[in-house]
Amino acid sequence: MKYTSTRDNTVEINSSEAILQGISKDGGLFVPKHLPQIEDLELLIGKNYGEIAYLVMSEFLTDFSEELLKDSIRKAYDEKFDREDMVALEKVGDAYFLELYHGPTSAFKDMALSILPYLLKESIGINGIEEEIIILTATSGDTGKAALEGFSDVPGIKIVVFYPKDGVSEVQKMQMTTQEGENTFVVAIDGNFDDAQNGVKEIFNDVKFKEELKDRGYVFSSANSINIGRLIPQIVYYFYSYIDLLKTGEIKAGEKINLAVPTGNFGNILAGFYAKNMGLPVDKLICASNENNVLRDFLKEKRYDIKRDLILTSSPSMDILVSSNLERLLSFLSHGDDKLVKEKMNSLNNDKVYNVDLDLDEFYGEYSNEDEIEETIKDLYEKYNYLVDPHTAVAYNVYEKYKTISGDGNKTIIASTASPFKFGKKVAQSIGIEVEGKDEFEILEAIQEKTGIEIPKNIDELKDKEIIHKNTSQKDQMKEIVNIFLNEGETHV
Ligand SMILES: *Cc1c(COP(=O)(O)O)cnc(C)c1O
């Protein structure tokens, strides 16, 4: 399997090179030249998560030996997860909640970031890279911690994480600022997620800076979902959950299901779209946004328009206007038209808007406001004794809207992306817990007491941890900060 750039079809590289580079020189994203087909789903029945991961991922990572890939999967998906099968599929009402947050940092990012460090390490070996790898990461809260956890103290790799100072939850912030590991570097930037992501992309595209660093023995890579090594592991759980529904008799062989996914950077839902185009019987892809509803407008109006302010919401991991992976969707739907993609991305950059003439009917886009999020968390708890986080609430609320207007009776999987304990304040308020005068951990304990659901260990332990990272940066100083970190080998500046 070869990979090319969404903005230049003459690029042709192997999967390990795509993972190492993170983003293409031309600013485009790496995409597989075609999607592999998994025709006989029956073959997956009876297989565990790791086995299905191997069957799916080996189709994409063809320059990894069977042994290397199996080894990476085994090391990634182990007792760091609090479920033997990594994920849970819970039937609640008429929907199926695919709980993707049972990993070490209690968010779905663990599904890919547990394995990415191993894939990267093997890619270094496969390509004989001698430089040290610097992972640059922009985070809306969850990627940062999951990447830090995955890359902490991995030899030959340093990791730098930029998060928006006021744009993450209390628990998300603590998870990052208490991160141990000599090779970790965490910086709060004076800006929002788009600023962080932009800054990282600018560093990637700064040829001179990259050459300078190369001379000093460093190369950059990315842990964001712009890295194809993030997306491939995310395809796995859509296959896994379909097979689970089949196994338990909830669906018949070949029956089409819908996927409802809370979206910011369009990564998780793109993985579902790829699964569909690999042969998984999926009908509608329900793209759920919060008040930053740029994707909802795009899917309805075929016009991507970011001329608006970014709003800070209770689902901070979706507080994004420039949704990186949409570029991969444009590339796929235009049959790899690199000129078209380049033109659209240039207009986005220069005019903050572009129009497309593509068939987007297999998507349904809608959004939830703060009241709806609160109402949804409350309803699910009161009706079904089931507790969800604000992101998952967005997905369920938009699924309900879709059901009402379409009458579509397909079984639907709701991608459940984070533990409710990562967003304690909003969850507590929604289920009638007084938060006034309580600190974060008192809030979490009150939720535990009221619901009988245990606080995940990794979150509970934060209260005894020391804050290690206190760095801050203006949004236009990210490059200098990276430089200082590399020069001094300092984790604090
Ligand atoms: C990252 C994240 C999302 C959005 O996922 P994308 O695939 O980047 O759009 C949704 N919910 C949570 C909890 C997340 O951490």
The ligand as an SDF file (V2000), in Angstrom:
LIG
                    3D

 15 15  0  0  0  0  0  0  0  0999 V2000
  -10.8790   14.5500   20.1910 C   0  0  0  0  0  0  0  0  0  0  0  0
  -12.2300   14.3680   20.7490 C   0  0  0  0  0  0  0  0  0  0  0  0
  -13.3790   14.4800   19.9500 C   0  0  0  0  0  0  0  0  0  0  0  0
  -13.3150   14.8870   18.5020 C   0  0  0  0  0  0  0  0  0  0  0  0
  -12.6710   13.9480   17.7430 O   0  0  0  0  0  0  0  0  0  0  0  0
  -12.1290   14.2560   16.2760 P   0  0  0  0  0  0  0  0  0  0  0  0
  -12.0160   12.9330   15.6900 O   0  0  0  0  0  0  0  0  0  0  0  0
  -10.8420   14.9440   16.4500 O   0  0  0  0  0  0  0  0  0  0  0  0
  -13.0830   15.1100   15.5920 O   0  0  0  0  0  0  0  0  0  0  0  0
  -14.5980   14.2150   20.5210 C   0  0  0  0  0  0  0  0  0  0  0  0
  -14.7070   13.9030   21.8250 N   0  0  0  0  0  0  0  0  0  0  0  0
  -13.6310   13.8140   22.6370 C   0  0  0  0  0  0  0  0  0  0  0  0
  -13.8370   13.4890   24.0690 C   0  0  0  0  0  0  0  0  0  0  0  0
  -12.3540   14.0240   22.1240 C   0  0  0  0  0  0  0  0  0  0  0  0
  -11.2940   13.9240   22.9270 O   0  0  0  0  0  0  0  0  0  0  0  0
  1  2  1  0
  2  3  1  0
  2 14  2  0
  3  4  1  0
  3 10  2  0
  4  5  1  0
  5  6  1  0
  6  7  2  0
  6  8  1  0
  6  9  1  0
 10 11  1  0
 11 12  2  0
 12 13  1  0
 12 14  1  0
 14 15  1  0
M  END
$$$$
